[in-house]
Amino acid sequence: MLTYVYRCKNKGHTFEVVQSIKDDPLKTCPKCSSPVNRVIFPPIVMVKRDILERTDRGELNTNGDTDSTDDWKP
């Protein structure tokens, strides 16, 4: 079951409805019976990074810095 957010076109009421993905979208506002639009939100992406990261030289970087070019010489 997913939670969908709807917004009333006429008065701006916002409400959430738990629906199956197979259910048809709602067409009317439960408060005022005017037409509604489903509000689309961008997905939330969470990236978990480890504190120990490899540097460009293959050594372990244990201080959390991702910039490994401090002492690099061409």
N, C-alpha and C positions, 0 to 999 in steps of 0.2 A: 504494500500500500504506500502511496506517495502523498505528500502534502502539496497541494496546489494553492496558489494565491490568486485571488480574483479581485478586480476593481470595477466598481459600478461606473458606468459611462456618464450618467447624469449628475449624481450627487457625490461621487468619489468615495463611497464606502469601500473599505478594503477588508477582506475576510479570507480565512484559510479553510480549505476543505480537504479531508483525507479521502482519496479516491484510488481505485485501481487504475492502472495504466490503460486498461481496456474500456473503462467507463467513458461515456460521452462527456465533453466539457459542459459546465453549467451555462445556461443562457440568460437567467434572470437573477437579480439581486434578491436575497431572502428578506431584506428590510423594506425595500421600496418597489420591488418587481420591475425595475428598469433593466435594460440589457447590461451585460458584463463582459469584460475582456479578461483572459487569463494573463497574468503578469509573468514574464519570462525573466529569470535571473541567470547571470553567468555562473558556470559551475565553480565550486570551490576546490582548488587543488592544493594539497598540503604535501610538501617535500620534506622528508626527514633526512638530515645529513649527519654523518658520523663526525665526531670531534677529531678523530685521527684520519687525516686525509693524506693521500700520497701527493708528493710534490712532483714537479717535472723531472727531477733527477732520480726518482724512484725511492727516495728516502721518506720516512714517515714524518709528517708535520704534526707535532704534538701541541703546539701553542695556539692552534686555531686559525692562524693566518693562512690565507689561500694564495697570497702573493709570494712566489718563491724566486723573484728576480732581484732581490736585494744585493746578493753577492755574485750574480751571474756576470761572466765576462765572455764576450764573443771570441 
